[in-house]
Amino acid sequence: MLNAKTLAPITKSDREERIKKAAAKLAENGYSCLVVAGPSNFYYFCGAKGGYSDRLYALVIKCDGTCFYVCPSFEERRMRETYGEDAEVLPWQEDQNPCEMIARKLSAFKGKIGLEDTLPLWYHSEFEKAARQGAGDAGMIVRLCRAVKSEKELKIMAHANAVIGEAVSAAFERAKEGMTNREMSELVAEECLARGCKGGGFVLFGEAASYPHGTKYPQKLKAGDLMLCDAGCQIEGYTSDITRSVVFGTPSARQREVYKVLREAQEAARAAAKVGNPLEAPDLAAREAIGKAGFGYDYETFTHRLGHGIGLDGHEWPYLCRGNKMLLVENMTFSDEPGIYIPGEIGMRLEDCMYVTGEGGKYLAPQQKSLEEC
C-alpha cells in the first residue's frame, strides 16, 4: 500500500529560489514589489497555510530579491516563530492602514506596487490610493512562477496521483450491489486516510454519469452500471486529480465503444501536449478523435474543455481549451480529461494528470487499466 510520505519535501531553500525568480520577473516588468496574501500563493512562497482574513497578512517581495512580512501587531511574535527571529516584519496597529504603511516603506523604489490577483478588491483600491508610484495587477507573475513545476514538485505530484489511483481502485473493489454513490464516496475518503492523506471522490453511477457534475439525487449501484469517480488527494500541499470509469459487472458493447474512443482522445491530447504548441492543441486533438468516431467535433457530447492546470490548487491557471493561443512550456502540468456525455443514456470520462515535454505529455501516474479494472 502506498502512503503519503515523500522523500524530498519542499524546503526553505526551494522557496527562497521561488522568491528570487519572482523578483527577477518584477524587475523585468517594471514593478517595485509584489504583495502576496492569497492562501495558495502565500503557501507557495512561504510554506505556511492559512486563509483569507479581514486583516492583512502578507509577504512583500521586492524587486531586489529581499522580502518582508506584514501582519497585525498582535501577531508579530507568531510571525517570527514561523519565519525566524531575523525575519523582517512590518507590524500594524488596528487604527493604521497597512496598505499606506507598505506604500511608504517602498516609496524609494521605482515602479508600481504589484498586486497578486487573488487579493480582495478592497486591498487593490487601498493600494491604488496610497501608492505614490501607482499600483497594478501583477497576478501573471505569480501564475508564471507556479505554472512551471520543478523536478521536486513533479515527484510529489506523481506520488499524489499514484496514491489517489490506488485509493479509488481499493474503494471500487469494495463495491456492492445496492450501495449508494455517497457510500462509495465515503469509501474513497477512507482509503485516502488509510494511506496517510486527506482526499475523496465524487462518485456517479449509471445514467447519472451523463451529467459531468452529476445530480443531487442519490443513486444505487446495480449490475452493468458504470461507476465514475472523480477523485483527488493532497500531499505536501499538492493536489492530484483523476477520474476512473469502471463498469460494475460486464461492460456492454456501447460502454466498450465509448471507452475506446475516450482512450484514443486522451492519447491524441497527450501527444499534442508538446513544448511550443498552443494550449488549445491538446483540446483540439481530443475533439478531432471524438468527432471522427461520430460523437461530434464541437461540444455536442464532449461538453467541457480538455483540461486545467494543477498544482497547489486542484484547478489553476492555465487551461487546455480551444482558443487558448498561449504556448506550452516544459514542465507545465495539466489534467487530460476527455468525456462523452449523452443524457439519459451514457456518461464516461477518463482523466489523468500530465506534464509537458518536448515529445508530448508524460503522465504523472499509471492510467486506468481497462473498463473492468482501475
N, C-alpha and C positions, 0 to 999 in steps of 0.2 A: 504494500500500500504506500502510495506517495504521501508526503507530508509537506506542510507549508514552509519548512525551514529552507533558507537559501544559504549557499556557501559564501557569497560575496554581496552583502547588503550595500546600499548607497551610503557613502561616508561623508564626513565633513569636508574632506578634500575634494570629493566629487562635486559637492555643492559650491565650493569656492570656485571651481572651474566654470560652473554654470554662471556664477555672478560675473566672472571675467568675460565670458562670452557675451552676456547681455550688455555689459559696459562697453565693449567694443562696438556692438550694434548701435548703442545710444550715441556714441561719438560719431559714427559713420552717418547717422541720420539727424544730427544737429540737436540732440536732446541733452540737457544738463544732468538729468537723472530719470529714474523710473520708480514710481511709487507702487509697491506691491502689497495687496491686502486680501485678495480673494483667497479662499481656503486652499484650493488646489495649487494655485500659483505660489502662495506662501510656503506650502509644503515642499514644492519643487525646489525652491531656493534655500529654505531654512530647515526643513526636516521636521517641522512641528505642525501637528494637526490642530485645526480649530474651525470656527465657523464665523459667519458674519456677526458683527456687533454694532450697536448704535454708537459705540465709542471706537475711535480709530486706533487699530493696532496695525502697524505696517513695517515693511522693510523698504528702505530707500537706498537704491543702488545708484551711485554717482558714476558719471561717465569716465572718471579717472580710475575706476575699479574698486574704490573703497565704498563702504556702506554704513548705515546706521539704522537703529530700530526706533520706532515711535510707539509709545504706549501711555495710558493714563498713569499719573504719578504713583498711585497706589499699587501699580503692577510692576514698578521698576525692579524691585527685588526679585520677583519671579522671572522677569526677562533676563536678568543677569545669571540667575541659576540655570536657565535654559541655554543661553548663548555664550556664557563666560563672563567672568568679572571684568575682563578688559574690553568687552563689547561696548561700542559707542551707543548710548541710549539717549533719546530726546523725550523726556517725560513732559506731560502737560496736565495742568490742573483743570478741574471741571468748569471753571469760568474762563478758560482760554480756548482759542480756536487753533487746533493742531495744524490745520492747513496753512494758516497765516504763519505759524512758527516754522514750518518746513520751508515755506517760500522765503522767509527772512534768512534762514540758515543757508539757503542756496543762492542768495542774491548776487554773490560774487561770480557765480558760474554763468557762462553764456549758454544760450539755448533754452528752449521750452522745458518746463517740467513735464515729463512723460507720465501718463496715467494708464495703467492697465485697464482693459475694457470690462473687467468684472467688478470694478469698483462701483458702488451705488452712485446713481446720478447726482445725489446731493454733494458728494465729495468733488465730482467734476466741476460743479457750479462754484463751490467754495474756492477751489484752486484757480479757476479762471478769474475770479475776483481778486484773489490775494497775490497771485504771481506777477511781479513786475515784468518778468521776461516772457510771460504767457504760459499757457498750459495746453497740452494736446493729447490726443489719443495715441498711445504707443503700444496698444494691445498686440499689434502684429509682431513686435519684437519678442514678446513672451511666447506667442504662438510659434514663431520660427524656432525658438530655442527648444520648446517642448516637442515639436513635431518630429525632429530627427533624434532618434534614440541612440544611446551609447551601447557598446557591447554588453556592459553590465546590465543595463536596462532590458536589453533583448533577452538575456539569460533569465532574468527574473520573470519577465512576461511569458517566456516559453514554459517556465515551471508552472506559473499560474494557469496557463491554458491546459497543460498536461493534467494538473490536479483536478480542474473542473471537468475535464473529459472523463477521467476515471470516476469522479463522483456521480456524474449523470449515468454512466454505464452501470455502476453499482445500484443506483436507485431503480433503473429500468429492470434490472434483474429481480427486483423485489415486487414488480408489478403483479397485481392480482385482479381478476375479473370482478367488476363491481366497485372497485375503488374509485374515488373521485380525483379529478385533476388537482384539486387543492391538497389532497393527501399525498399525491405524487410530488408536489412542490415541497411539502414538508420533508419527504424522504431525501430530496436533493440537498436541502439545508442540513439535514442530519449527517449526510455523507461528507459534506464540506467540513463540518465541525469535527468529524472523525479524523479528518486529515489536517487538522490544526488551523483552519481558517474560516472566516465568515463568508458565506456565499449562499446562493439559492438559484432557483429556476422558475420560470414562468411556463406552466405546462398547459397544453391544449390537447384534447382528444377528438379524433374523428372529424366531423364536419366543422366543428368549432375552429379547427386549424386553418380553415379557408379565410379567416379574418386575421390579418397579420398580428394584431394586438389583442385578438381574442374577443370574448364576450363575458359579461358579468355572470352569466348563468353557469352553475357547476355542471360538469359532465361526468358520467360514469363509464368506466372502461369496459369494452366488450370485444370479443374476438373479431379480428380484422381491422380494428381501429388503428389509425396512425397516431402514435404518441409524439407530439412535437414539444421539445423542451428548449427554451432559450435561457441559457444559464451563464453565470459568471461568479468569480470569487476574487478576493483581493489578497495579494501577498506583497509585503513591503510597500504598501500603498498603491501598487499597480494592479489594474483590473484586467481580467480575462473575459472573453465573450465568445460563446459557441452556441450553435443550435443543432440539435440532433433530432432527426425524424426517423423513428423506428416503428415498424408495424408489430402490433401485439397479435401474434399468430402468423398465418400465412399471407404474404402480400398478394394483392390482386394484380391482374395484368395492367390495369390503369395505374396503380401505385408504382409498379416497376417502370412503366413508361415515363412517368413524371420524374422519378428518381434518376433515371438515366440521363434525361435532358438536363436536370439540375447539376449533375456531376460534370457534364460537358460544359455547361455555362460557367461553373465555378473554375474549371481548368482554363477555359478561354480567358477569363478575367485575371487569373493568376499569371498567365503568360504575358498579358498586356501590362501588368504592373511593373514596368521596366523603367529604370532611370532615364529621364529625358522625355518620356511620353507624357501627354497631358493627363490630369487626374480623371478626365472623362473616359479615357481609353478603356480601362477595365469594365466600366459600366456599359459602354457601347459593345464591347466584345461579348459580354454576357447576354445582352439583348439580342445580338445577332444569332447566337446559338439557340436561344429560346424562340426567336422568330422563325428560324429555319425549321424548327420542329413543329411549327403550326400553332404556337401559343401566343403569337402577336409580337411585333417588333417594338411596340410603344409601351404603354403602361396598362395594357388590357388585362394581363394576368400577373405580370411581374410589376407590382404596383408601387414599389418604393425604389430609392436609389440602391446601388450595389453595396456601398459600404461607408463606414465612418472611421475617422481617426480614433485611436485608442491609446491609452497610457494611464496616467493618474486618474483620468475620468473615463467612464465607460464609453461615452460619446464625446469626442473632442475634435477640434479643427485639425486638418482639412477633411473634405469629403469626396468620395468617389461618386460623382454624379454627372450626368450628361450636362454639357455646357460649361463645366469647370475646366478652363484652359491652363490653369497653373500647372507647372511641370513637376513630375515626381522626382524626389530626391532620395538618394540611398539612405536606407535605414528609417524611412518613414514607416509607420505601422498602421494597418487598416484591417477592418473586417472585410471578408469576401463572402457575401450572403445573398445569392440569388434565391428567389422564391417564385412559386407558381400558386396562385390562389383563384379558385373557381367557386364562388359562394354557392353553398348548397350541395357541392359535390366533393371537392378535394382541396386541401391546402398542404403545402410542403415547403420547407426551407432548409437549406444546408448552409452552415456558417462556420468558418474558421478564420483565425487571425493570421496575417502575414506581414512580412517586412519587405521593403523594396530593395532589389539588387539590379545590377546591370543585365542580368539574364532573365529577370522577371521576379515575381513574388516568391518568397520562401515561407512556407507555413511554420508557425511557431511550435506546433504540436501535431501529432498524427490526426488525420481526418477520420471520419466515420468509416467503419469497415464495409458495411452493407446495409440494406434496408431492414435486415433482420438482427443486426448487431452493431453496437456502438464501436 
